[in-house]
Amino acid sequence: MPIEPDTKDWTWTLERACPECGFDAPALDLARVPDALRDNATLWEVVLGTDDAAVRPSPHVWSPLEYACHVRDVNRVFAGRVRQMLEDDGPTFANWDQDETAETDDYGSQDPATVAAEVVAAAEEVAQVYEGVGGDQWQRRGTRSNGDVFTVDTLARYHLHDVVHHAHDVSHVTKRVTVASYDAWAQEYAAGTAEMPGSVRDAVASFAARLPAGARVLEVGSAAGRDAEALEQAGLSVRRTDITPAFVAMLRAAGHDDAAVVDPLTDDLTDPTRDAPYDGVWASASLLHVRREDLPDVLVRLAGAVRPGGVLRLAVKEGDGARFSTHGHVGAPRHFTFWREDGLRAVLEEAGWEVAEVEHASGERDDWLDVTALRREDRGR
């Protein structure tokens, strides 16, 4: 069944951040474009490896396979356009009808494994084209068939938003893939993260200092329980939860019988041990796996489970968009959503949290936003 053609004018994304996918084109460092395109391709490799990659979530919405075919072709088209702009003076691009291409090439019947390889190859090709741009070349111009004028600079920003946004379009696949990866690699993750970094130890101390002795804390994403032990050593009472069954099994085997499999987006967050709200929430490097459109709801639900004045500590990766990555102690793909400070502050405040502190930290692979927030008397929406 053909999809209703997309006739929107997306050039507004060159002026402000996209509220749907979070991509901030004006703030983009152009030096990041090549690697961002390569990172985006890794997401499609993972998505196309699922059993239902060719299944549409509804009759009028593309399947992950169809989106992947489109992203492959977008990368190919933009590689050609950038070359034109570098080689010719003020070229006018040939019209490309993406919806007609999808129907003519029958995106939905293409082989997912073949498409996965083609997406990676197309991303690499266009990444190398951008890597060859320098100096005044970023200001060379080209015109679309509808009359829109781009420079290589604005075309790169527009292009990257396109593929990042489509990664967002298939983000419904991400939770189950990420949970399955943690489930399969739980023992290795636990062993590899057993030693607490000094920065996390300092965060535990800072968090505990804001709470009275014996305060009850909901931990979202306990993993094997390293942080919970440190929080308890600091005088707090911790409810251990994780969305990954293997981690909860490890916690119970260690004697924490009340550890529970909890999805903070959908499951009851009420403390089963007492008829009172929590005093705080510890969510260090766990909510970074939550889809961008789901985090506001998660934060609202957490605010509803915490007393006024209660403390939230969360850490997410700083950056744009989202991607899958296979690294560290998990040898399978996990999905990460990246945030900028302004966007994260906005969703926290809308959800009923007052941001007390935001720390910017540099890690081995990525930059981080470490946030402390307080639950307001009025909870927002």
C-alpha positions in Angstrom: 0.0 0.0 0.0 1.5 3.4 -1.0 2.2 5.9 1.8 0.7 9.3 1.7 3.4 11.6 0.1 5.3 13.8 2.5 4.7 17.3 1.2 6.0 19.2 4.3 8.7 21.9 3.9 11.4 20.7 6.3 13.8 23.7 5.7 12.6 25.2 9.0 14.8 22.7 10.8 17.8 24.8 9.6 16.5 27.6 12.0 15.6 25.7 15.2 15.8 22.2 16.8 13.3 19.6 15.7 10.9 18.9 18.6 10.3 15.4 17.4 13.8 13.9 17.0 15.7 16.5 19.0 18.2 17.3 16.3 19.5 20.8 16.5 20.8 21.8 13.1 21.9 25.4 14.0 24.0 24.1 16.8 25.7 21.4 14.8 29.5 21.3 14.6 30.0 20.5 10.9 33.1 18.5 11.8 30.7 16.0 13.3 28.8 15.3 10.1 30.9 12.5 8.6 31.0 10.4 11.8 27.3 11.2 12.6 26.3 9.7 9.2 28.4 6.6 9.9 26.9 6.3 13.4 23.4 6.6 11.9 24.2 3.7 9.5 25.0 1.4 12.4 21.4 1.9 13.7 20.0 0.6 10.4 22.2 -2.5 10.6 20.7 -3.4 13.9 17.1 -2.6 13.0 17.3 -4.6 9.8 18.6 -7.6 11.7 15.3 -7.9 13.6 12.7 -10.6 12.6 10.0 -8.0 11.8 12.1 -5.4 9.9 9.8 -5.7 6.9 6.5 -5.3 8.9 4.7 -2.0 8.9 3.6 -0.8 12.3 0.4 0.3 10.6 -0.8 0.2 7.0 0.1 3.9 6.3 3.5 3.9 8.0 6.7 2.6 6.5 8.3 -0.5 7.9 11.9 -0.2 9.2 13.0 -1.8 6.0 11.3 0.9 3.9 12.8 3.7 6.0 16.3 2.1 5.6 15.9 2.0 1.9 15.0 5.7 1.9 18.0 6.6 4.1 20.3 4.7 1.8 18.9 6.6 -1.2 19.0 10.0 0.6 22.7 9.4 1.3 23.3 8.6 -2.3 21.4 11.6 -3.6 23.1 14.0 -1.2 26.5 12.7 -2.1 25.8 13.5 -5.7 24.4 17.0 -4.8 27.5 17.9 -2.7 29.8 16.8 -5.6 27.7 19.0 -8.0 28.1 22.0 -5.7 31.8 21.5 -5.4 32.4 21.0 -9.1 29.9 23.4 -10.7 28.9 27.0 -10.1 25.4 27.3 -8.7 24.0 24.0 -10.0 20.3 23.2 -10.0 19.6 19.7 -8.7 17.5 17.3 -10.7 14.2 16.6 -9.0 14.0 13.5 -6.8 10.6 12.2 -5.9 11.2 10.1 -2.8 7.7 8.7 -2.7 7.7 7.7 -6.3 11.1 6.0 -5.8 9.9 4.0 -2.9 7.0 2.7 -5.0 8.9 2.1 -8.2 11.8 0.4 -6.4 9.4 -1.6 -4.2 11.2 -0.8 -0.9 9.1 -3.2 1.1 10.3 -6.3 -0.9 14.0 -5.6 -0.8 16.3 -7.9 1.2 17.1 -6.5 4.6 20.6 -7.9 4.8 21.4 -6.4 1.4 19.9 -3.1 2.3 21.9 -3.0 5.6 25.2 -3.3 3.7 24.0 -0.7 1.2 23.1 1.8 3.9 26.6 1.4 5.4 28.3 1.8 2.0 26.2 4.9 1.1 26.8 6.5 4.5 30.6 5.9 4.1 30.6 7.4 0.6 28.8 10.6 1.5 30.8 10.9 4.7 34.0 10.9 2.7 32.5 13.6 0.4 31.9 15.8 3.4 35.4 15.1 4.7 36.7 16.6 1.5 35.0 19.9 2.1 37.1 22.8 3.5 37.2 26.5 3.9 35.1 28.5 1.5 33.7 25.4 -0.1 31.1 25.2 2.7 29.5 28.3 1.2 29.2 27.0 -2.4 25.6 27.1 -3.5 23.1 24.8 -5.2 19.4 25.1 -5.9 16.6 22.5 -5.5 14.1 22.1 -8.3 11.5 23.9 -6.1 13.8 27.0 -5.9 15.2 26.4 -2.4 18.8 27.6 -2.3 21.4 25.7 -0.1 25.0 26.1 0.6 27.1 23.0 1.3 26.9 24.0 5.0 23.1 24.2 5.1 22.7 21.1 2.9 24.8 19.1 5.3 22.7 20.2 8.3 19.5 19.5 6.4 20.8 16.1 5.2 21.8 14.9 8.7 18.5 15.9 10.2 16.8 13.8 7.5 18.5 10.6 8.5 18.5 11.3 12.2 14.8 11.9 12.1 14.2 8.6 10.3 16.2 6.8 13.0 13.7 8.4 15.4 10.8 7.0 13.2 11.9 3.4 13.9 12.8 3.9 17.6 10.0 1.6 18.7 12.4 -1.2 17.9 15.1 0.1 20.2 13.9 -1.0 23.7 13.6 -4.7 23.0 16.9 -4.8 21.2 18.7 -3.1 24.1 17.1 -5.2 26.8 18.0 -8.4 24.8 21.6 -7.2 24.6 21.9 -6.5 28.3 20.1 -9.8 29.1 22.7 -11.7 27.0 25.7 -9.9 28.4 24.7 -9.3 32.0 27.5 -11.3 33.6 30.1 -9.5 31.5 28.6 -6.1 32.2 28.5 -6.8 35.9 32.1 -7.9 36.0 33.4 -5.0 33.8 31.6 -2.3 35.8 32.2 -3.6 39.3 34.7 -0.9 40.2 33.0 2.4 40.8 34.6 5.4 39.1 35.5 8.3 41.4 33.0 10.6 39.6 30.1 8.3 40.4 31.3 8.0 44.0 31.3 11.8 44.2 27.8 11.9 42.7 26.6 9.3 45.3 28.0 11.5 48.1 26.4 14.7 46.7 23.0 12.9 46.2 23.0 11.5 49.7 24.0 14.9 51.2 20.7 16.3 49.9 18.6 13.6 51.7 18.0 12.7 55.4 19.5 9.5 56.8 17.4 6.5 56.0 15.7 8.2 53.0 13.9 5.9 50.6 15.3 5.9 47.1 14.0 4.3 43.9 16.9 3.2 41.7 16.0 3.0 38.0 18.5 0.7 36.3 20.2 -1.1 39.2 22.1 -3.5 36.9 24.1 -5.8 39.2 23.7 -3.5 42.2 27.0 -1.6 42.4 25.4 1.9 42.9 22.8 0.6 45.3 25.4 -0.7 47.6 27.2 2.7 47.6 23.9 4.5 48.3 23.1 2.2 51.2 26.7 2.7 52.6 25.9 6.5 52.4 22.9 5.9 54.8 20.0 5.5 52.3 17.4 2.8 51.8 17.2 1.6 48.1 14.6 -0.1 46.1 16.4 -2.0 43.3 14.7 -2.1 39.9 15.8 -2.9 36.3 14.1 -3.5 33.0 16.5 -6.4 32.3 15.4 -9.8 33.8 19.0 -11.1 34.0 20.1 -8.2 36.2 17.1 -8.7 38.5 17.9 -12.4 38.8 21.5 -11.5 39.8 20.2 -9.1 42.4 17.9 -11.7 43.9 20.6 -14.3 43.9 22.7 -11.8 46.0 19.9 -11.7 48.6 17.9 -8.7 47.4 14.6 -10.6 47.2 12.6 -7.4 46.7 14.5 -6.5 43.4 12.0 -6.2 40.6 11.7 -6.0 36.8 10.3 -2.6 36.3 9.8 -0.5 33.2 9.5 3.1 34.4 7.4 4.0 31.3 4.7 1.5 31.9 4.9 -0.3 35.3 3.7 0.7 38.8 6.4 2.7 40.5 4.8 2.6 44.0 7.0 1.4 46.8 5.6 -2.0 47.8 7.2 -1.8 51.3 5.5 1.4 52.5 2.5 3.6 51.9 4.6 6.7 51.2 6.3 8.4 48.2 10.0 8.0 47.7 12.5 10.6 48.9 14.5 10.4 45.7 15.3 8.7 42.4 18.7 7.5 41.3 18.9 7.0 37.6 22.6 7.0 36.7 23.3 6.0 33.0 19.9 4.3 32.7 17.4 6.8 31.2 19.9 7.4 28.4 18.3 4.3 26.7 14.8 5.8 26.8 13.4 7.1 23.5 13.3 10.9 23.2 9.5 11.0 23.0 9.1 8.7 26.0 11.4 10.5 28.5 8.9 13.3 29.3 6.4 10.6 30.3 9.0 8.7 32.4 9.9 11.9 34.2 6.3 12.7 34.9 5.8 9.3 36.4 8.9 9.6 38.5 7.7 12.9 39.8 4.4 11.3 40.7 6.2 8.7 42.8 8.4 11.2 44.7 7.5 13.6 47.6 7.8 17.4 47.0 11.4 18.4 47.5 12.6 14.9 46.6 15.8 14.6 44.7 16.4 13.1 41.2 19.9 12.3 39.9 20.2 11.2 36.3 23.1 11.0 33.8 22.6 10.9 30.0 25.0 11.3 27.1 25.4 14.7 25.6 24.9 15.2 21.9 22.4 15.1 19.1 20.0 12.4 17.9 20.2 8.7 18.8 22.2 5.7 17.7 23.0 2.1 18.4 26.4 1.2 19.7 28.3 -2.0 20.5 31.1 -1.2 22.9 32.4 -1.6 26.4 31.3 -4.7 28.3 28.2 -5.5 26.1 29.1 -7.2 22.9 25.7 -6.5 21.3 24.0 -3.3 20.2 22.4 -0.9 22.7 20.4 2.2 21.8 21.4 5.6 23.2 19.5 8.8 23.1 21.6 12.0 23.2 20.5 15.2 24.8 21.5 18.9 24.9 21.2 20.8 28.1 18.5 23.1 27.0 16.3 20.3 25.7 16.8 18.2 28.8 16.1 21.1 31.1 12.8 21.8 29.3 11.5 18.3 29.6 12.5 18.1 33.3 10.8 21.3 34.1 7.7 20.5 32.2 7.5 17.1 34.0 7.5 18.8 37.5 11.2 18.9 38.3 13.3 22.0 39.2 16.8 21.6 37.9 19.3 22.4 40.7 22.5 21.6 38.9 23.8 20.4 35.5 27.4 19.2 35.2 29.1 18.6 31.9 31.6 15.8 32.0 33.8 14.1 29.4 34.0 10.3 29.2 36.2 7.9 27.3 33.8 7.8 24.4 31.2 10.5 24.9 30.4 13.6 26.8 27.8 13.5 29.6 25.1 15.6 31.3 24.9 14.9 35.0 21.7 16.4 36.4 20.4 17.0 39.9 16.7 18.1 40.1 14.2 18.6 42.8 10.5 17.6 42.7 8.4 20.8 42.7 5.2 21.3 44.7 3.3 21.7 41.4 4.1 18.8 39.2 3.6 20.5 35.8 1.6 18.5 33.3 
